[in-house]
Amino acid sequence: MRQLFAVELIYRGVFQKTLAKNITRGIVLAAHKEGKPGLSFGRYGDSPERNGIPAKSFAIVASDDQTLQLGMAHYEPGQVDLTVVLDDSLAKGIESWAWDGVHAVNARVRRGGTLIVVSTQSADELLELIHRSEQPYKLGILPGVASFSGMWVYKDDHTDVRVLGAIAKAAPEVVSIDAVEAYINEKLKNPLKAQSARKAYERFSAVDVLPDQGNAEPLVGFALPKWSQMRLGVSIPGQPQGGPLEDPVTKKTGGFRPARNEKFLKATTRTLRPVVNFETCTKCTLCWLDCPDGSFDVTPDGTYDVDLHGCCGCGICEAVCPVKDCITMVAETEFRENGSEWTRFKKDKAAYLAWLKTTIATAQKEKDRSYGFRYRGQYEEQAPAALEAAHKS
């Protein structure tokens, strides 16, 4: 019986590019050990990749060459047996390559297929982020933090082989654990990596997810015009200037909020987000001046509120802020919405400050999570600790 299998990897552009390439390549080379032809490739729309932008790689494995050729006729699989998410903050949703809104990470998983997420969270916690699917599927968690590298350094912390082990457990019809180990021993020549793959295989499990489970909120989307509905000529609508903000309590207006393009949203690029302590803000303007995306609004109080729909989570605001802990980068998975922090602060200062303290304390578990490379060799320094955590999980 001819069979065709597809695996989709969703990853952070640039930061996880080599990792994703190594995994999809490993799937295919391991499948070759079982006499199954395959092909791995990146998605055209993700080139050139940008820092943190959601990107995809694919691996297609077939029972024979003719079936593989038929599968290759479709450049990007419309349905996959497995989707692997290499950063759990992407569980909130991802950009499509032709940007028409945000798509669910499980959108391509076939009925009964498996979604694998690299995460330290539980299935219940992840399902608060993952949008509902119209058909049942399985959710499996590979314990671990997101493995980020820079443009020049590959973080060799065994995430690649651990994912391969989880894939072998979730879908042995795609590739077996014996084939994975044979590939690692022959091509990577690393017995320790083979052990990591086997451990991940033995420990991996998945839970059934029904259509009524998951985040029920609608995804951000836009109605794309048909060719017959487009305006004649080449024109770009002017962007309004913007105006003052209204205090939600006193109703007084002041400060300034620029008018932003409602279709230019960058929340899906973010793995960390800034949280602001408005009590300690000295109104120095540095976050507002140095934000590369202009994501800060001037409030009527003279403090600065981040627009979380436009923030890409680069962390520059935290770096330039002169006040300790006034701006703190916190793991994106701690949050469920993108509302105004300043509005929450004004409505109930005590509750906001208590939430801020608890959220930052909780997020210290994610202190090794990165939102960008800082210097050559940084990730090589982090790899030993990440590898030790992987063996303990």
C-alpha positions in Angstrom: 0.0 0.0 0.0 1.4 3.4 -1.0 1.7 5.9 1.8 2.8 9.5 2.1 3.6 11.2 5.4 4.2 14.9 6.1 5.8 16.6 9.1 5.6 20.4 9.7 8.1 22.2 11.9 7.1 25.7 13.2 10.1 27.7 14.5 11.4 31.2 15.2 13.0 32.7 12.1 16.9 33.0 12.3 17.0 31.9 16.0 16.0 28.3 15.2 16.7 28.0 11.5 19.6 25.6 11.8 17.7 23.6 14.4 14.7 23.2 12.2 16.8 22.3 9.2 18.7 19.6 11.2 15.4 18.0 12.4 13.7 17.8 9.0 16.9 16.6 7.4 17.2 14.0 10.2 13.7 12.7 9.6 14.4 12.1 6.0 17.8 10.5 6.5 16.5 8.3 9.3 13.6 7.2 7.0 16.2 6.3 4.3 17.5 3.7 6.8 14.1 1.9 6.4 14.1 2.2 2.6 11.6 5.1 2.6 12.4 8.0 0.3 11.9 11.5 1.5 12.5 15.2 1.1 13.0 18.1 3.5 12.6 21.8 2.5 11.9 25.2 3.9 8.9 27.3 3.1 9.6 29.9 0.3 7.6 32.7 2.0 10.0 32.6 5.0 13.0 33.8 2.9 14.6 36.0 3.9 13.7 35.2 7.5 13.7 37.9 10.1 14.5 37.8 13.8 11.7 35.9 15.6 9.3 35.7 12.7 7.3 32.4 12.7 8.7 30.2 9.9 8.2 26.6 8.7 10.2 23.7 7.5 8.7 20.4 6.1 9.7 16.8 5.8 7.9 14.5 3.4 8.4 10.7 3.7 6.8 8.2 1.3 6.6 4.4 0.9 8.1 4.6 -2.6 9.6 7.0 -5.1 6.5 7.4 -7.2 4.4 8.4 -4.2 7.0 10.9 -3.1 6.9 12.5 -6.6 3.2 12.9 -6.3 3.6 14.5 -2.9 6.2 16.9 -4.2 3.7 18.3 -6.7 2.2 20.2 -3.7 4.9 22.6 -2.6 3.5 23.0 0.9 1.4 20.2 2.4 -2.1 21.2 3.1 -2.5 18.5 5.8 0.3 16.9 7.9 0.6 13.9 10.2 2.7 15.8 12.7 3.3 19.4 13.5 6.2 20.2 15.8 6.3 23.6 17.5 9.9 24.5 18.7 8.9 27.5 20.8 5.8 27.2 23.0 5.0 30.9 22.7 4.1 30.2 19.1 1.2 28.1 20.4 -0.8 31.3 20.5 -0.8 31.3 16.7 1.4 32.1 13.8 1.6 34.4 10.7 0.9 32.8 7.4 3.6 33.2 4.7 1.3 35.5 2.7 0.2 37.5 5.8 -3.6 37.4 5.9 -3.8 37.2 9.7 -2.9 34.7 12.4 -3.3 31.0 11.9 -3.6 28.3 14.6 -0.6 26.0 15.0 -2.8 22.9 14.7 -4.5 24.1 11.5 -2.8 21.5 9.3 -2.8 18.6 11.7 -5.0 15.8 10.2 -7.7 14.1 12.1 -6.0 11.9 14.7 -2.6 13.5 14.0 -0.2 14.8 16.6 0.9 18.3 17.7 4.2 18.2 19.5 5.3 21.3 21.5 8.7 21.8 23.2 7.6 23.3 26.5 7.9 23.3 30.3 4.1 23.8 30.5 1.4 21.2 31.0 -1.1 20.2 28.4 -3.9 22.1 30.2 -1.8 25.3 30.2 -0.9 25.0 26.5 -4.5 24.4 25.6 -5.3 27.8 27.0 -3.1 29.2 24.2 -3.8 26.7 21.3 -6.9 27.5 19.3 -9.6 24.9 18.9 -9.5 22.5 15.9 -12.5 21.3 14.0 -11.3 17.7 14.4 -9.7 15.7 17.2 -6.0 15.4 17.4 -3.3 14.5 20.0 -1.1 16.9 21.9 2.3 15.8 23.1 4.8 17.8 25.1 8.5 17.4 24.8 9.8 18.8 28.1 12.4 21.6 27.6 12.8 25.3 27.0 12.9 26.8 23.6 16.4 26.3 22.0 17.5 29.7 20.5 20.7 30.3 18.6 22.0 33.3 16.8 22.8 33.8 13.2 26.3 32.3 13.4 26.1 29.8 16.3 24.2 26.6 16.5 23.1 25.7 20.1 23.9 21.9 20.2 21.8 21.0 23.3 20.2 17.8 21.9 16.9 19.4 21.1 17.2 18.1 17.5 17.6 14.4 18.5 15.1 14.7 21.3 12.5 15.9 18.8 13.4 13.0 16.5 12.8 10.6 19.4 9.4 12.1 20.1 8.4 11.9 16.5 9.3 8.2 16.4 7.0 7.6 19.4 4.2 9.7 18.0 4.3 8.5 14.5 6.4 5.3 14.1 4.9 4.9 10.6 6.9 8.0 9.6 10.2 6.8 11.1 11.1 4.3 13.9 13.3 4.9 16.9 15.7 2.2 15.6 16.1 4.1 12.3 16.6 7.4 14.3 19.4 5.8 16.4 21.0 4.3 13.3 21.0 7.8 11.6 22.5 9.4 14.7 25.2 6.8 15.1 26.2 6.8 11.5 25.8 10.5 10.5 26.2 12.4 13.7 28.6 9.8 15.3 27.5 10.7 18.8 26.3 7.9 21.1 25.2 10.4 23.7 22.8 12.0 21.2 21.5 8.5 20.4 20.8 8.0 24.2 19.0 11.4 24.3 16.7 10.4 21.4 15.9 7.0 23.0 15.1 8.7 26.4 12.8 11.2 24.6 11.1 8.3 22.8 10.6 6.3 26.1 9.2 9.3 28.0 7.1 10.9 25.4 3.3 10.6 25.6 0.3 12.5 24.1 -3.2 13.3 25.2 -6.3 13.3 23.1 -7.7 16.8 22.3 -11.4 17.1 21.3 -12.8 19.9 19.1 -14.3 21.7 22.1 -11.0 21.9 23.9 -8.6 24.9 23.5 -8.7 28.6 23.1 -12.1 29.6 21.7 -11.2 33.2 20.8 -11.3 34.1 17.1 -8.0 34.5 15.3 -7.0 37.8 13.9 -7.8 37.8 10.2 -8.5 40.0 7.2 -10.7 39.8 4.2 -8.4 39.9 1.2 -9.8 41.7 -1.8 -10.3 39.9 -5.0 -8.5 41.2 -8.1 -11.7 42.8 -9.3 -12.1 44.7 -6.0 -8.7 46.3 -6.0 -8.3 50.1 -6.6 -7.1 51.3 -9.9 -3.6 52.6 -10.1 -0.8 52.6 -7.5 -1.7 54.4 -4.3 -1.0 54.1 -0.7 -3.5 55.5 1.8 -2.1 58.1 4.1 -1.7 57.2 7.8 -3.5 59.4 10.3 -1.4 61.2 12.8 -2.9 60.0 16.0 -3.9 61.9 19.1 -4.2 62.0 22.9 -5.2 59.1 25.3 -8.1 59.2 27.7 -7.5 58.3 31.4 -10.0 55.4 32.1 -10.7 56.7 35.6 -10.6 60.6 35.4 -11.6 60.7 31.7 -9.0 63.5 31.2 -7.1 63.3 27.9 -3.4 63.9 27.3 -0.2 62.3 26.0 0.0 60.9 22.6 -0.8 57.6 20.8 0.2 57.4 17.1 -2.3 55.9 14.7 -1.0 52.5 13.7 -1.8 50.3 10.8 -4.3 47.8 12.1 -3.0 45.1 9.8 0.7 45.5 10.8 0.7 43.4 13.9 3.8 41.8 15.3 2.7 39.9 18.5 3.4 36.5 16.9 7.1 37.4 16.6 7.4 37.8 20.4 8.7 35.2 22.8 9.1 37.7 25.7 7.0 40.8 26.4 7.8 43.9 28.5 5.8 44.5 31.7 6.0 48.1 33.1 6.0 49.2 36.7 4.4 52.7 36.3 5.0 53.5 40.0 8.8 53.6 39.5 8.8 55.1 36.0 10.8 58.4 36.0 9.5 59.5 32.6 13.0 59.6 31.1 11.6 58.8 27.6 14.4 56.3 26.7 12.0 53.4 26.1 9.9 55.6 23.8 12.9 56.9 21.9 14.7 53.7 21.5 11.8 51.3 20.6 12.6 50.3 17.0 8.9 49.8 16.2 7.5 52.8 17.9 5.4 50.6 20.2 5.2 53.0 23.2 2.4 55.5 23.8 2.8 58.6 26.0 0.1 58.5 28.6 -1.7 61.5 30.2 0.5 60.9 33.3 3.7 61.3 31.2 4.6 57.6 31.6 4.9 55.1 28.7 2.5 52.3 27.9 3.6 49.6 25.4 1.2 48.8 22.5 1.4 45.0 22.7 -0.1 44.4 19.2 2.9 46.1 17.7 5.6 45.1 20.1 8.0 42.4 18.7 9.6 41.6 22.1 13.1 42.6 21.2 14.0 43.7 24.8 15.6 47.0 23.9 13.3 48.9 26.3 14.4 46.8 29.2 18.1 47.3 28.3 17.9 51.1 28.1 15.6 51.7 31.1 17.8 53.2 33.9 15.5 52.1 36.7 15.9 48.6 38.1 12.9 46.4 37.4 10.8 49.2 35.9 10.6 47.3 32.7 11.0 43.5 32.8 10.9 41.0 29.9 8.6 38.1 30.8 7.9 34.9 28.9 5.0 35.4 26.5 3.4 32.2 27.6 2.5 33.8 30.9 -0.1 36.0 29.1 -3.5 35.4 27.5 -4.2 38.9 26.0 -2.6 42.0 24.6 -4.5 44.7 26.5 -3.1 48.0 27.8 -1.0 47.6 31.0 -1.4 51.3 31.8 -5.2 51.0 31.7 -5.1 48.1 34.2 -2.8 50.1 36.4 -5.0 53.1 36.4 -8.2 51.1 37.2 -6.7 49.2 40.2 -3.1 50.1 41.1 -2.8 47.7 44.0 -4.1 44.8 42.0 -1.8 45.6 39.1 1.3 45.9 41.2 0.5 42.6 43.0 0.0 41.0 39.6 3.3 42.5 38.4 5.2 41.1 41.3 3.7 37.6 41.0 4.1 37.5 37.2 7.8 38.5 37.3 8.5 36.0 40.2 6.8 33.2 38.3 8.6 34.1 35.1 12.0 33.6 36.7 11.7 30.0 35.8 12.2 31.2 32.2 15.2 33.4 32.9 17.3 31.5 30.4 14.7 32.1 27.6 16.2 34.5 25.0 14.7 37.0 22.7 17.8 37.7 20.6 21.5 37.1 20.3 23.8 39.5 22.1 27.3 38.3 21.2 29.1 35.5 19.4 29.4 32.5 21.6 26.6 33.3 24.0 24.6 30.2 23.1 27.7 28.0 23.3 27.9 29.1 26.9 24.2 28.3 27.5 24.3 24.9 25.9 25.8 22.8 28.8 23.0 24.0 31.2 20.3 23.3 28.7 21.7 19.9 28.0 21.7 19.0 31.7 18.1 20.2 32.0 17.1 18.0 29.0 18.6 14.9 30.6 16.8 15.5 33.9 13.4 16.0 32.2 
